[in-house]
Amino acid sequence: MIVKTRAVVLREIRYRDQSKICSLYSRDFGKISVIVKGARNPKNKLSGLFNAGNVIDLVIYRKNNRELQLASDGNLVLSPMVPEPDMLRFAVLYRIIDMVRQTTENDEKNLPLFSLLAGTLEQLYRKDRHFDLLYAWFLLRFVSLLGFQPSLGRCVLTGEDIPQAIEAGRASGLYFVMNPGGFALPWAAAASPVIKHLLPLSSAILLCKLETAPVHEIEMIRADHDDVERLWNLLQDYCSRHLEHTGGRKNLAIVSQISRK
């Protein structure tokens, strides 16, 4: 059966002389694997299309009982090479697509997740974006979509209203509790044996802003780099505890080093 779908190329590996086998996250079928015959031949019309990070409109010969589908045609929608290559953009891109590849199952359609991925990449590929802040925004949305949305409005240990406590000056910082995920007020977390991380108030407020901001408004958020880096580490740790195969901290450290240059 010939079907069309939009997809993000998550990974590409060489196959035989001129072909590729690619892992894709598609709008209509979730994560799938395809073989692209002749994709490494410069004269092939599909040459350069199936590169990691590209968003493409794809035509495949699909069979339900076949693990490897055959890609027959496609068109480029978005590329990380446009408007121009950027090292931080690529560092963030590969963290995003690697996380999606490692934590999702084959042939499980998830339209909200595809929309999150494609929408994030659309912003990532624009010029002069805050790539570091966009990555923190994606991590929060990603883990929430997979069923582990942290509670940021009420203390996960007492149920007290977090914004009211901050406004009353009763909290100069907040703990982030790993399980159940979310904020805890200092006096409640101090006596609890749960795994937790202490955040300065500025980092906690930034996390709340990221929770409510649509992706196209991220550029309007002003954030200190140290706060952003704290959220990277926090959310990466949170993802690692609740999702399998989220990748190592070494790659995250590389992103951090690039963003400081």
Secondary structure, 3 states (H helix, E strand, C coil): CEEEEEEEEEEEEEECCCEEEEEEEECCCEEEEEEECCCCCCCCCCCCCCCCCCEEEEEEECCCCCCEEEEEEEEEEECCCCCCCCHHHHHHHHHHHHHHHHHCCECCCCHHHHHHHHHHHHHHCCCCCCHHHHHHHHHHHHHHHHHHCCECCECCCCCCEHHHHHHCCCCCEEEEECCCCEEECHHHHHCCCCCEEEEEHHHHHHHHHHHHCCHHHHHHCCCCHHHHHHHHHHHHHHHHHHCCCCCCHHHHHHHHHHHCC
